[in-house]
């Protein structure tokens, strides 16, 4: 883009994409903010005029608000921790030369192709059902009382289901990163007297830090808005009501669009706070 | 101490035998260069000594102790890799200190040794930089620094200069030779560049297809190459190797004469030829002469400047004092 002419040509060429993306983002955002200042009850009189910050105050002071923020953060944090730890270990394993590595790699990626709704249903009915689930049979085999997972350990169960879905993604990204590690570096560390665990800690993990950052950032964006897994399992009961699910309940179950929109604005704020924290913690990895 | 003895060492990858059983002794304090064309097994041999590859047979003895199954870290050897293999996320200081930290050395002692190595290698100003912020030559020096702080019994270099530009390579060559003179530690150096081998080595080991063709000092190899391969590999420009009916008088299958041992004349000589391309280096001129008697053109080295026009007729006379004769198996006989 050296000359004046090519610069302006580039601007014209890029304009449609930029305008489309901007509109795509701005229109829903503006509508959310617009509705959040209205008393809007579709089945009880429709648009009932402006209410100022009433919706914001009601959503914030509702007894369901803080528990939902907490549930959201616990799920995001739990899934991130599990997918990163096991993703790194799986990537290190899959990087070893072994027989049938290609097929194993495809199998590992498979859960990512299963739709969230389907995988949640499969987990709920096949594994976690307290009467017919595989876990129940396993527990009974050892003479233990079957656990009714989704009511007794509801949050953990959802974290397990979502982790199972996202582990392939983390593994895939971390595997490609681990494959780009120069083997001479590991050999140099070996010559320098570093045993395998220290080689992993001092060479492999720092090499993966950038990939881990990418995985954390991308997963956080998607995990803050998980919905299907909660909808088909607990319906938001047993402390699994996330901010996303709370907004859904306000808009569709209580038919209160204004209140839900105010919740949506809070969700944007929460996402930004989380993003800023993550950038602070791991973002410096992206610079070097 | 750093005496390394290879006893019938061999290496196969699957069914492919890369190094057939081989014997070699490297004395303490010697600068040994493994040289050969790419794929000749010289790097594999170095990795066997380092312990990064398991040998398929035979024994490695380091300082009279059997080290065949000793892990690399315990062999007391330090290696400088072709890609330098610096740890990119650590500062230069941490890179150099890494082997000492792994040896759980005392903090003050680590600092003292790192500072010492840095001042020897002119790296003091760069200790807090990362490898990515250094030039090629500086990275090379960090890699050497990481090797010398361990005070190993021998250094292993795996083509350390191949990633540098020509000018830097000459400088680093001198620096490594200087380091060897100062430390008096055994060094094993792998290269495909015979100039590096000639200029640095106390002892050159010429390898081809995993087999040692000849072992000797640079000048021994230059004066008396054991066979045609060594004759053609050592020396720059390459030795002229001639065969055919024209050399029947010499009683040999092949004769070899170095470019500097041929006299060129415009009036008389043994072989008649036409002048091809002349390469003018200022101090020397390399003239390529096409003789009807031989399929390959001969290279002749002339001191100083010489003006011969392309295509003119000249006569060549080999110096009988420096003529090498080889039998049908390619072995040299006096």
Interface residues (C-beta under 8 A of the other chain):
Chain A: X182 X184 X185 X187 X188 X189 X190 X191 X192 X193 X194 X198 X202 X203 X206 X207 X209 X288
Chain B: X50 X52 X71 X72 X73 X77 X78 X79 X81 X82 X83 X85 X86 X87 X88 X89 X90 X98 X99 X102 X103 X130 X132 X146 X150
